[in-house]
């Protein structure tokens, strides 16, 4: 049994201010000296990074699609260990879902899995007594979800606030804070920057988090909110453990150095990736693709996660020394995993800018964003997965890579053409994975990085090279949150 005070911060829909309030709550608690932890529902690296910055410890993601519903509570217990207060920021509206299946991966499903009370943030700028009907509907919609209080955002005036409080009092719903128009500053860096300001520990990011903490600390009743979090019951079962997932695996005597793309403030992948690599026997060292000109000393493998935005292509290109070092690692047979913009970075050029020239392809920025879950199948054996293995990942990109796939693609999926490249020890695609859903990846990567390890070479028989095209899948969302399934 695990006792950890926690609550979910959600809203009727996107745009009500839940991210700013979730970040502010954590920052206000941290300012009080309360050990806190922040989590984001879904695959969003950016919100998780700011929640982590506010809490003073790594922000984490809870995504049933990527890791499986059964791992949500154990992963939360692991990430919240030692925290006195945890905030789980929802995605979209409380009963919404990126896949259209909120009973599986919506915020309400995560709240139910964690048995966590919900704090509903509502933008009330254009609302009156109808607020009570809206809140009552959210309270009664799902008996597995406990709506414990409401935060009013963008209140017009003291009289407006009094009216809204009276309406909610009539239905017995506590108001745990109210922010008037202008109280909640729009200070978070542009989302196009992704988690980079946090990874670089920028003054702008730190100042934004501090200002949100001050605003929320003044407007919300922190004592009552923490008391609400204290009502969460104990979680049954043990916490997730990266070391336990590696039980039975042979740990190398000499730990290979695995470089992980990121900055001192946050990695460009999920936090569990580094934990799993460490448990598998690697020494994980962060390398910043935007600033570091060389790979860490002794690097045997490189992992580039999907959290780095494509908007930094110019900086990636300008770092010629690191591009050369990455290319040399690939020529030397060092394993390289590239997700998201990591694939264009490994090509000859991106929008005409020279890149690492590891993969015989080019990339250009398309006019539309491709986003969604994919249930992917490995068409050939690599250190990432055996042939036929299936896993669910998430992609969000505008870059179009030409050709779309190499002679051996990284992944195939139903309804779309193959994608990515498996060449020697390079595995590159625009699909991002959460390794907690498939911890064998870490063990395989570490094993492949050992000096005496035989290289896992792609099959000699080539598959046809696919021409460049936009993602052609009509269904952008996966059907199941499958772990590896060998066929």
RAHUWO-V680496 format. One record per residue. N is the residue number from 1. SS is DSSP state (@ for helix, = for strand, . for the rest). NEAR is the number of other C-alpha atoms within 10 Angstrom. Layout:
n = {N:N}
ss = {SS:SS}
near = {NEAR:NEAR}
This chain:
n = {1:2:3:4:5:6:7:8:9:10:11:12:13:14:15:16:17:18:19:20:21:22:23:24:25:26:27:28:29:30:31:32:33:34:35:36:37:38:39:40:41:42:43:44:45:46:47:48:49:50:51:52:53:54:55:56:57:58:59:60:61:62:63:64:65:66:67:68:69:70:71:72:73:74:75:76:77:78:79:80:81:82:83:84:85:86:87:88:89:90:91:92:93:94:95:96:97:98:99:100:101:102:103:104:105:106:107:108:109:110:111:112:113:114:115:116:117:118:119:120:121:122:123:124:125:126:127:128:129:130:131:132:133:134:135:136:137:138:139:140:141:142:143:144:145:146:147:148:149:150:151:152:153:154:155:156:157:158:159:160:161:162:163:164:165:166:167:168:169:170:171:172:173:174:175:176:177:178:179:180:181:182:183:184:185:186:187:188:189:190:191:192:193:194:195:196:197:198:199:200:201:202:203:204:205:206:207:208:209:210:211:212:213:214:215:216:217:218:219:220:221:222:223:224:225:226:227:228:229:230:231:232:233:234:235:236:237:238:239:240:241:242:243:244:245:246:247:248:249:250:251:252:253:254:255:256:257:258:259:260:261:262:263:264:265:266:267:268:269:270:271:272:273:274:275:276:277:278:279:280:281:282:283:284:285:286:287:288:289:290:291:292:293:294:295:296:297:298:299:300:301:302:303:304:305:306:307:308:309:310:311:312:313:314:315:316:317:318:319:320:321:322:323:324:325:326:327:328:329:330:331:332:333:334:335:336:337:338:339:340:341:342:343:344:345:346:347:348:349:350:351:352:353:354:355:356:357:358:359:360:361:362:363:364:365:366:367:368:369:370:371:372:373:374:375:376:377:378:379:380:381:382:383:384:385:386:387:388:389:390:391:392:393:394:395:396:397:398:399:400:401:402:403:404:405:406:407:408:409:410:411:412:413:414:415:416:417:418:419:420:421:422:423:424:425:426:427:428:429:430:431:432:433:434:435:436:437:438:439:440:441:442:443:444:445:446:447:448:449:450:451:452:453:454:455:456:457:458:459:460:461:462:463:464:465:466:467:468:469:470:471:472:473:474:475:476:477:478:479:480:481:482:483:484:485:486:487}
ss = {.:=:.:.:.:=:=:=:=:=:=:.:.:.:.:.:.:@:@:@:@:@:@:@:@:@:@:@:@:@:@:.:.:.:.:=:=:=:=:=:=:.:.:.:@:@:@:@:@:@:@:@:@:@:@:.:.:.:.:=:=:=:.:@:@:@:@:.:@:@:@:@:@:@:@:@:@:@:@:.:.:.:.:.:=:=:=:=:=:.:.:.:.:.:.:.:.:.:.:.:.:@:@:@:@:.:@:@:@:@:@:@:@:@:.:.:=:=:=:=:=:=:=:.:.:.:.:.:.:@:@:@:@:@:@:@:@:@:@:@:@:.:.:.:.:.:=:=:=:=:=:=:=:=:=:.:.:@:@:@:@:@:@:@:@:@:@:@:@:@:.:.:.:.:=:=:=:=:=:=:.:.:.:.:.:.:.:.:.:.:@:@:@:.:.:@:@:@:@:.:.:.:@:@:@:@:@:@:@:@:@:@:@:@:@:@:@:@:@:=:.:@:@:@:@:@:@:@:@:@:.:.:.:.:=:.:.:.:.:.:.:@:@:@:@:.:.:.:.:.:.:.:.:.:.:.:=:=:=:=:=:=:.:.:.:.:=:.:.:.:@:@:@:@:@:@:@:@:@:.:.:.:=:=:=:=:=:.:.:.:.:.:.:.:.:.:.:.:=:=:=:=:=:=:.:.:.:.:.:@:@:@:@:@:@:@:@:@:.:@:@:@:@:@:@:@:@:@:@:@:@:.:.:.:=:=:=:=:.:.:@:@:@:@:@:@:.:.:=:=:.:.:=:=:.:.:.:.:.:.:.:=:=:=:=:=:=:=:=:=:=:=:=:=:=:=:=:.:.:.:.:.:.:.:.:.:.:.:.:=:=:=:=:=:=:=:=:=:=:=:=:=:.:.:=:.:.:.:.:.:=:=:=:.:.:=:=:=:=:=:=:=:=:.:.:=:=:=:.:.:.:=:.:.:@:@:@:.:.:@:@:@:@:@:@:@:@:@:@:.:.:.:.:.:.:.:.:.:.:.:.:.:.:.:.:=:.:.:.:.:.:.:.:.:.:.:.:.:.:.:.:.:.:.:.:.:.}
near = {11:17:15:23:23:32:28:30:28:31:28:19:18:15:13:22:20:27:24:24:25:30:29:28:32:31:29:27:24:18:16:10:10:15:19:27:30:33:27:29:25:26:27:19:22:23:27:28:32:35:32:25:26:31:30:17:19:21:26:28:28:28:24:23:30:31:25:20:19:10:19:21:24:20:21:24:24:15:24:27:16:12:18:19:25:27:26:29:30:29:27:21:19:25:23:21:19:18:17:12:13:16:14:19:26:26:32:28:23:27:27:18:17:24:21:32:24:30:27:26:26:25:22:23:16:9:14:13:14:13:19:21:13:12:20:16:11:18:18:12:11:14:9:14:23:21:24:21:23:23:24:25:25:20:23:16:13:10:10:17:20:11:14:23:20:16:18:21:13:10:12:12:19:16:22:21:20:24:23:18:15:12:17:21:12:13:15:19:16:10:11:12:15:22:30:26:22:26:21:17:16:12:10:14:21:16:13:20:24:19:19:27:25:17:20:26:21:15:18:21:15:17:11:15:20:18:13:20:24:19:16:18:17:15:19:13:11:13:20:18:18:21:15:11:17:19:11:7:16:11:17:13:7:11:17:22:23:30:25:26:24:26:22:12:19:28:28:26:24:26:18:20:23:24:18:25:27:22:21:28:24:28:17:23:17:21:24:22:24:21:14:14:16:17:25:17:9:10:17:25:28:28:26:27:25:28:27:27:20:23:14:15:20:16:13:24:21:15:19:16:15:23:24:18:15:23:18:14:21:23:14:12:21:25:28:27:22:26:26:26:29:25:27:30:30:27:21:18:22:25:16:12:17:21:28:25:18:21:23:13:21:26:26:16:15:15:10:12:14:17:16:18:24:28:23:24:23:23:21:18:18:24:24:24:23:17:15:18:20:24:27:27:25:25:21:20:20:21:24:23:26:20:19:23:26:24:19:25:27:28:29:20:17:13:12:15:18:23:25:26:25:29:23:19:26:29:23:31:26:26:27:24:24:25:24:25:24:21:21:20:22:25:23:17:26:26:24:24:26:20:13:8:10:11:18:17:16:19:15:8:8:11:13:11:16:17:13:15:13:19:20:11:14:8:14:20:19:22:14:16:23:21:20:21:12:12:8}
